[in-house]
Amino acid sequence: MSDRIARTLALSLLLVALPAFAQKTLRIAAAADLQPLLPPLLAQFEHETGIHPDASYQSSATLATQIIDGAPFDLFLAADLSFPQRVIDAGRAEEAKPMPYARGTLVLWTRNDSGAPLTLDALRTDAIKTIAIANPEHAPYGRAAQAALQHLDLLNTVHAKLVIAENIAQTAQYADSGNAQVGFISLTSALTPRLKGDGHFVRVPADAYPPILQGAIVVRSSAGAAAAHRFLEFLQRPETQQTLAAEGLEPVH
Amino acid sequence: MDLQALWLTLRLAATTTLLLLALGIPLAYWLASTQARWRPLIEALTTLPILLPPTVLGFYLLVLLGPHTGFGRFATRLFGHPLAFSFSGLVVGSVIYSLPFAAQPLAAGFRAVDAALIEQARLLGASRWRTLRSVLLPLSMHSVVAAAALCFTHTVGEFGVVLMIGGDIPGATHTLSIAIYDQVQDFSYAAANRTALLLVSISAIALVLLYSRRSREGSARG
């Protein structure tokens, strides 16, 4: 009697648990600058393939550390090539080289009511007292902003005006809250409805900084590796690349 | 070793602790002695900063200190510069962030003092200020020490608020906890370990000093 109860219980537990194994999921570690534009693409991917993608958004540095330390992700979409390279160096990636999937654009942004003149030359003048950039030590857009300032021979002049945000999203908060008069942010942030409504931007000349190539890797021996490869193919399709371009991430080629 | 960040952190923690004692003692005295019906509301408000995640609190402070609020404009005039990304801004943020750690132990200490003693002091003609100075504070010195220790260490270890309103400026807002975070983000684990060891050591030494003082007082009294 108790045997039969035990068997019934075990069977029903199995039936309850099975769908969790059968359901295909893809766990994506995504750089913070993708947060405004990735969700619709994830929905489209799920609609086409039946694979359910789950994305966690963090700074690329944090995600790389987590993956190296064994976080259960299948795919890493970083904001540059150096952080996926770190995962490769740690032996946690399938690829030998990060796969570039998009190119970021750096813009100079200000609120409409800040009264700040929005040109790179104006950064030199007394009209601009605070400039927000992301941390050049570990944020890809911060690195690009510093390179651009150096290239334009502005870095020494504006050094005392710089306030350093932890990542590109916080840089936008510094500028959008009015605490910094202008900010070097990503085109993806500048094109979000919130920042589009609050301010305007100019593009930093593309030859002023090394291209911000965003790279991806598939995490070694992850359960969703096959799904991760399908998502990378999906990401490189011309239609997907067009959608990304409209939101501020240009095709690589 | 980042001595500038260490000095800045100690300066921030000491300034915050002094300000919080100056603010917290009268506030706690009022909380412990008032019959006002809105006392629970004020007490709840002083506890609120624990409730919000520090980065969220920091985000609201960033907005509050900015040029789009009346408070932000007033503070900019008062200090002569915008408060965000400055040492004064960090002090304001830290005082709000650590307020519960001053008000709660102080109020608890004041409440534990025998009400009859306070009544006698008042009957003998002592003013409220004199009662506080000569009766309440000496009898609840251990709570004052506990509040100071909590405020100091809580400010030394403060991270989310500083991250949000600091702007990572060396000598002004680049504190030890931010230094550790930056080092971890840069994969400089050895440097991060050294800075963390420094942070833990100074906090531990400060605590040992404070608590040894407390036990001396305890044994002197006992």
Interface residues (C-beta under 8 A of the other chain):
Chain A: S59 A61 T62 T65 R86 T130 A132 N135 E137 H138 V163 I164 A165 E166 Q170 Q173 Y174 S177 G178 N179 A180
Chain B: F59 L62 V63 L65 G66 P67 H68 P82 A84 F85 L163 M164 G167 D168 I169 Y181 D182 V184 Q185 D186 F187
